[in-house]
Amino acid sequence: MGRRAGSLIEAGIRPGAGFAKCNGFAGGGKRQECRRCVSLTTRYLIAWIFVRELPNDAPRIDVMISGSAPMGEKLARRGPAWSVALVALCLLLATGVAAPPQDTSLDVLVRAYPEFLVSHDEKILIWKDGTRMPVSDGRGDKSFEEKLRHPSILDQLSIRYVSGPLKRPPGLQNDPGRFRNTAFFDKMYGDCSKGEVQRRLTNIAWLPKSGGGSVQITTVNSVADRLRAVSKELDGLGPELKKFTFPSAGTFNCRTVKDTGNRSMHAWGAAIDLNTKFADYWLWNPKVTYRNRIPVEIMEIFEKHGFIWGGKWGHFDTMHFEYRPELLSADR
């Protein structure tokens, strides 16, 4: 290929190294011999740059895409414009400008709790104090009910929470956030049965301009500061919206969830219930498939500060908000 290979060498592609002969690529309806110069793999496709040696010793670059293959091959055969564009893409990838990796739910989890988590290796979650916690219990066949009662860390991330207004009522088993791994949250917030959560609680004024009283909330993960910010925004709403938010029906409570036997986020001091006068809860009327009276403006303020809403559960609890930034971050 002579000097014309120089641009490829400068791009980090080494002609002559690891070549593989192939047949059948390139246009004109003729079978032509080519040499595979480089193979590049991304999450969605595999791209090959082909350098075809023509009789006049003027090399021509062709590109073939597979993986998302049918479309890629068609693009490569449409003509020089598409070939040049695809070559440019492959050369960028070859020189190290690759597409950003896709975040996993565990990546999002680590970023959501920077005070405690360092990294993971897809099987083990690594805490700042060196604790190594398995993310799976090895059971991939658990039913919805089993996940509610015995969730692994991966289970608690398995249902996507969609931020913003509801487009339709959630399905009966669409309960993002209701799978809570006790060991994970005990490690982070403390075990309330041992008094560990209580030592980290603080009182904050709840809608002080409106006479909402005070609530007790954890200082871990700056949840108290985030709830203060929520309170400030809610206090600025008109009276027809604020009436849904106070008095609060409760925050910290060392208790379990009635239908699962596992701890509620209230047991870790990271949840708040709003005015029960306007609340709807599936256990209060099991015959009702779904009901909600909480305005979307209130829900959006909570989500903005990292709190998910129980009104987005099939087993709805519309007065309930809990701090779960990993679920909101995964949605964005």
Buried (B, 14 or more C-beta within 10 A) or exposed (E): BEEBBEEBEEBEBEBEEEBEEBEEBBEEEEEBEBBBBBEBEBEEBBBBBBBBBEEEEEBBBBBBBEEBEEEBBEBBBEEEEBBEBBBEBBBBBBEEEEEEEEEBBBBBBBBBBEEBBEEBEEEBBBBEEEEEBEBEBEEEEBEBEEBBBBBBBBBBBBBEBBBEEBEEBBEEBBBBBBBBBBEBBBBBBBBBEEEEBBEBBBEBBBBBEBEBEEBBBBBBBBBBEBBBBBBBBBBEBEEEBBBBBBBBBBBBBBEBBEEBEBBBBBBBBBBBBBBBEBBBBBEEEEEEEBBBEBBEBBBBBBBBBBBBBBBBBBBBBBBBBBBBBBBBBBBE
